[in-house]
């Protein structure tokens, strides 16, 4: 029996559903992070006593830096998921970019934007 060259349209549809769910959640998480950075809830140090104001402002800056780093990672994750959707449309999804063989379904379900098989990733 010949080795499979690509996933079937039904299998691609299953992966597309997984990716769309993850994409929706990732976009919602990104919005939350951006709201945290912009402090749209308007909870700041203006209503606290001067003693705690400096400590709170320091913690606020640190928190915004962390949220900013998480937002950058989330944006990168969203781009990877969107690229995976393009590969599904091109019917090249699930093909390892190093070996040319199919990436296992288990790996794609866990990391739907993967472009490397486990073997290729280990060698990397």
Phi and psi in degrees as GROMACS dihedral restraints (atoms count N, CA, C in turn):
[ dihedral_restraints ]
;  ai    aj    ak    al  type     phi  dphi    fc
    3     4     5     6     1   -71.0    20    10
    4     5     6     7     1   147.5    20    10
    6     7     8     9     1   -71.9    20    10
    7     8     9    10     1   139.5    20    10
    9    10    11    12     1   -64.9    20    10
   10    11    12    13     1   134.1    20    10
   12    13    14    15     1   -92.2    20    10
   13    14    15    16     1   -28.7    20    10
   15    16    17    18     1  -155.7    20    10
   16    17    18    19     1   166.0    20    10
   18    19    20    21     1   -78.2    20    10
   19    20    21    22     1   150.3    20    10
   21    22    23    24     1   -69.8    20    10
   22    23    24    25     1   165.1    20    10
   24    25    26    27     1   -59.8    20    10
   25    26    27    28     1   -36.5    20    10
   27    28    29    30     1   -65.9    20    10
   28    29    30    31     1   -42.7    20    10
   30    31    32    33     1   -65.6    20    10
   31    32    33    34     1   -40.6    20    10
   33    34    35    36     1   -62.7    20    10
   34    35    36    37     1   -37.9    20    10
   36    37    38    39     1   -63.7    20    10
   37    38    39    40     1   -38.6    20    10
   39    40    41    42     1   -62.9    20    10
   40    41    42    43     1   -45.9    20    10
   42    43    44    45     1   -65.4    20    10
   43    44    45    46     1   -36.5    20    10
   45    46    47    48     1   -61.9    20    10
   46    47    48    49     1   -41.7    20    10
   48    49    50    51     1   -61.5    20    10
   49    50    51    52     1   -44.5    20    10
   51    52    53    54     1   -60.3    20    10
   52    53    54    55     1   -45.6    20    10
   54    55    56    57     1   -65.8    20    10
   55    56    57    58     1   -42.8    20    10
   57    58    59    60     1   -62.0    20    10
   58    59    60    61     1   -39.0    20    10
   60    61    62    63     1   -63.7    20    10
   61    62    63    64     1   -46.6    20    10
   63    64    65    66     1   -65.2    20    10
   64    65    66    67     1   -36.7    20    10
   66    67    68    69     1   -65.3    20    10
   67    68    69    70     1   -43.3    20    10
   69    70    71    72     1   -62.6    20    10
   70    71    72    73     1   -43.5    20    10
   72    73    74    75     1   -66.2    20    10
   73    74    75    76     1   -41.6    20    10
   75    76    77    78     1   -63.4    20    10
   76    77    78    79     1   -40.1    20    10
   78    79    80    81     1   -67.7    20    10
   79    80    81    82     1   -38.3    20    10
   81    82    83    84     1   -65.2    20    10
   82    83    84    85     1   -41.8    20    10
   84    85    86    87     1   -63.6    20    10
   85    86    87    88     1   -40.0    20    10
   87    88    89    90     1   -63.5    20    10
   88    89    90    91     1   -41.5    20    10
   90    91    92    93     1   -61.6    20    10
   91    92    93    94     1   -42.7    20    10
   93    94    95    96     1   -60.3    20    10
   94    95    96    97     1   -44.0    20    10
   96    97    98    99     1   -63.4    20    10
   97    98    99   100     1   -42.9    20    10
   99   100   101   102     1   -65.0    20    10
  100   101   102   103     1   -37.0    20    10
  102   103   104   105     1   -64.5    20    10
  103   104   105   106     1   -37.8    20    10
  105   106   107   108     1   -63.9    20    10
  106   107   108   109     1   -42.2    20    10
  108   109   110   111     1   -65.7    20    10
  109   110   111   112     1   -42.9    20    10
  111   112   113   114     1   -80.6    20    10
  112   113   114   115     1    -8.4    20    10
  114   115   116   117     1    54.9    20    10
  115   116   117   118     1    46.8    20    10
  117   118   119   120     1   -66.8    20    10
  118   119   120   121     1   -13.5    20    10
  120   121   122   123     1   -80.4    20    10
  121   122   123   124     1    -9.3    20    10
  123   124   125   126     1    65.0    20    10
  124   125   126   127     1    24.4    20    10
  126   127   128   129     1   -91.6    20    10
  127   128   129   130     1   104.1    20    10
  129   130   131   132     1  -131.8    20    10
  130   131   132   133     1  -165.8    20    10
  132   133   134   135     1   -88.9    20    10
  133   134   135   136     1     4.2    20    10
  135   136   137   138     1   -65.7    20    10
  136   137   138   139     1   -21.9    20    10
  138   139   140   141     1  -103.9    20    10
  139   140   141   142     1    15.5    20    10
  141   142   143   144     1  -112.2    20    10
  142   143   144   145     1   164.8    20    10
  144   145   146   147     1   -72.5    20    10
  145   146   147   148     1   154.0    20    10
  147   148   149   150     1   -58.6    20    10
  148   149   150   151     1   -27.5    20    10
  150   151   152   153     1   -60.7    20    10
  151   152   153   154     1   -41.9    20    10
  153   154   155   156     1   -94.5    20    10
  154   155   156   157     1    -8.1    20    10
  156   157   158   159     1   -60.7    20    10
  157   158   159   160     1   -44.8    20    10
  159   160   161   162     1   -64.8    20    10
  160   161   162   163     1   -44.6    20    10
  162   163   164   165     1   -63.8    20    10
  163   164   165   166     1   -41.6    20    10
  165   166   167   168     1   -67.1    20    10
  166   167   168   169     1   -39.5    20    10
  168   169   170   171     1   -65.7    20    10
  169   170   171   172     1   -38.3    20    10
  171   172   173   174     1   -63.7    20    10
  172   173   174   175     1   -44.2    20    10
  174   175   176   177     1   -65.2    20    10
  175   176   177   178     1   -36.6    20    10
  177   178   179   180     1   -64.3    20    10
  178   179   180   181     1   -44.2    20    10
  180   181   182   183     1   -62.7    20    10
  181   182   183   184     1   -45.3    20    10
  183   184   185   186     1   -60.4    20    10
  184   185   186   187     1   -43.9    20    10
  186   187   188   189     1   -62.5    20    10
  187   188   189   190     1   -41.9    20    10
  189   190   191   192     1   -66.2    20    10
  190   191   192   193     1   -37.4    20    10
  192   193   194   195     1   -63.2    20    10
  193   194   195   196     1   -44.4    20    10
  195   196   197   198     1   -62.5    20    10
  196   197   198   199     1   -44.8    20    10
  198   199   200   201     1   -63.3    20    10
  199   200   201   202     1   -37.1    20    10
  201   202   203   204     1   -63.6    20    10
  202   203   204   205     1   -43.6    20    10
  204   205   206   207     1   -64.5    20    10
  205   206   207   208     1   -41.4    20    10
  207   208   209   210     1   -65.0    20    10
  208   209   210   211     1   -38.0    20    10
  210   211   212   213     1   -64.0    20    10
  211   212   213   214     1   -41.1    20    10
  213   214   215   216     1   -62.6    20    10
  214   215   216   217     1   -44.4    20    10
  216   217   218   219     1   -63.0    20    10
  217   218   219   220     1   -39.3    20    10
  219   220   221   222     1   -66.5    20    10
  220   221   222   223     1   -41.0    20    10
  222   223   224   225     1   -62.0    20    10
  223   224   225   226     1   -40.1    20    10
  225   226   227   228     1   -64.2    20    10
  226   227   228   229     1   -43.0    20    10
  228   229   230   231     1   -60.6    20    10
  229   230   231   232     1   -43.2    20    10
  231   232   233   234     1   -62.0    20    10
  232   233   234   235     1   -42.3    20    10
  234   235   236   237     1   -62.6    20    10
  235   236   237   238     1   -40.2    20    10
  237   238   239   240     1   -64.6    20    10
  238   239   240   241     1   -40.6    20    10
  240   241   242   243     1   -65.5    20    10
  241   242   243   244     1   -41.6    20    10
  243   244   245   246     1   -64.6    20    10
  244   245   246   247     1   -37.6    20    10
  246   247   248   249     1   -65.2    20    10
  247   248   249   250     1   -36.0    20    10
  249   250   251   252     1   -63.9    20    10
  250   251   252   253     1   -38.1    20    10
  252   253   254   255     1   -62.9    20    10
  253   254   255   256     1   -37.9    20    10
  255   256   257   258     1   -64.2    20    10
  256   257   258   259     1   -42.3    20    10
  258   259   260   261     1   -63.7    20    10
  259   260   261   262     1   -34.2    20    10
  261   262   263   264     1   -64.1    20    10
  262   263   264   265     1   -45.7    20    10
  264   265   266   267     1   -61.7    20    10
  265   266   267   268     1   -35.5    20    10
  267   268   269   270     1   -83.1    20    10
  268   269   270   271     1    -4.6    20    10
  270   271   272   273     1    62.2    20    10
  271   272   273   274     1    30.5    20    10
  273   274   275   276     1  -110.6    20    10
  274   275   276   277     1     4.8    20    10
  276   277   278   279     1   -65.2    20    10
  277   278   279   280     1   138.9    20    10
  279   280   281   282     1    86.0    20    10
  280   281   282   283     1     5.5    20    10
  282   283   284   285     1  -101.1    20    10
  283   284   285   286     1   124.2    20    10
  285   286   287   288     1   -62.6    20    10
  286   287   288   289     1   130.0    20    10
  288   289   290   291     1   -75.2    20    10
  289   290   291   292     1   -10.9    20    10
  291   292   293   294     1   -98.3    20    10
  292   293   294   295     1   -47.6    20    10
  294   295   296   297     1   -96.9    20    10
  295   296   297   298     1   -21.9    20    10
  297   298   299   300     1    79.2    20    10
  298   299   300   301     1     1.1    20    10
  300   301   302   303     1   -93.7    20    10
  301   302   303   304     1   165.0    20    10
  303   304   305   306     1   -70.2    20    10
  304   305   306   307     1   137.1    20    10
  306   307   308   309     1   -78.6    20    10
  307   308   309   310     1   140.5    20    10
  309   310   311   312     1   -61.5    20    10
  310   311   312   313     1   147.9    20    10
  312   313   314   315     1   -60.6    20    10
  313   314   315   316     1   -38.5    20    10
  315   316   317   318     1   -59.7    20    10
  316   317   318   319     1   -43.6    20    10
  318   319   320   321     1   -64.4    20    10
  319   320   321   322     1   -43.7    20    10
  321   322   323   324     1   -67.5    20    10
  322   323   324   325     1   -31.9    20    10
  324   325   326   327     1   -69.6    20    10
  325   326   327   328     1   -35.6    20    10
  327   328   329   330     1   -79.5    20    10
  328   329   330   331     1   -40.2    20    10
  330   331   332   333     1  -130.9    20    10
  331   332   333   334     1    81.9    20    10
  333   334   335   336     1   -65.7    20    10
  334   335   336   337     1   -13.7    20    10
  336   337   338   339     1   -99.3    20    10
  337   338   339   340     1     9.8    20    10
  339   340   341   342     1   -61.4    20    10
  340   341   342   343     1   140.5    20    10
  342   343   344   345     1  -120.3    20    10
  343   344   345   346     1    -0.5    20    10
  345   346   347   348     1  -125.2    20    10
  346   347   348   349     1   142.1    20    10
  348   349   350   351     1   -71.3    20    10
  349   350   351   352     1   167.8    20    10
  351   352   353   354     1   -58.6    20    10
  352   353   354   355     1   -45.1    20    10
  354   355   356   357     1   -59.7    20    10
  355   356   357   358     1   -45.5    20    10
  357   358   359   360     1   -65.9    20    10
  358   359   360   361     1   -37.6    20    10
  360   361   362   363     1   -66.4    20    10
  361   362   363   364     1   -41.1    20    10
  363   364   365   366     1   -64.0    20    10
  364   365   366   367     1   -42.9    20    10
  366   367   368   369     1   -64.8    20    10
  367   368   369   370     1   -28.2    20    10
